[in-house]
């Protein structure tokens, strides 16, 4: 644990001191890593935007961070990831997206997340959230340019351009065989095969898969889909979730995207687990959560995953 804290402290110091050119180069390095991730990468099998993980070892799953450096640091301290990864333990760290916007420490959060990817490329999975969406689906308010400007001054645009390029290479979904599927927002309601997850970004905007993956939310008591009050994506019912899970041969959908008062919530009779991994303004949650998921165990519902939830 001590080594983990020392390494993390060093990353935090670097995050507060790094200049715009070094930050931009880090984003470029991460983009290059992601662009090359095809086939077998460590223990992961990657097909374009889809990551497949075997039912062995542990997955640390992190929901929305939104520029909250304190929450990110608390998660990394609590799960001891740096120390365990350094020892080459069978552990992977999965981020469900939404790293920046909202919180004032978005540049520092991006720095630490990208340094983790650069340091442990086979053990860190970076997924795309709606705040890393394509140009035609930008979240609003999109605070990142302002935060980069405040941090880096007039040269901020070079960092922003590199991050925008990086976003196009983040993954759409993670599939754990015989277990669960992870994505940022919601079910792509028109998906007919696993390829619609792997290639959702290539089919956008001709097909709605990527928009719904990034923006949709579950709704109780609804059959089918209806327009979302977010202005993008859909609200989807339990029947849509059940059909999607059956198609993939898994039991549970793990997602982020929605603030939750208790840090997590369960929807659709145990078919969906939502994580929200940062606390405080502008959100109203006093608690946040992440998962330390034993991938070798079998589960039938999200209720059985509650013992893996870590609250802070």
Secondary structure, 3 states (H helix, E strand, C coil): CHHHHHHHHHHHHHHHHCCHHHHHHHHHHHHHHHHCCCEEECCEEEECCEEEECCCCEEEEECECCCCHHHHHHHHHHHCHHHHHHCCCCEEEEECCCCCCCCCCHHHHHHHHHHHHHHCCCCEEEECCHHHCCHHHCCCCCCHHHHHHHHHHHHHHHHHHHHHHHHCCCECEEEECCCEEECCCCCCCCCCCCHHHHCHHHHCCCCCHHHHHHHCEECCCCCCEEECCCCCCEEECHHHHHHHHHHHCCCEEEECCCCCCCCEEEECCCCEEEEECCCCCCCCCCCCEEEEEECCCCCCCHHHHHHHEEEC
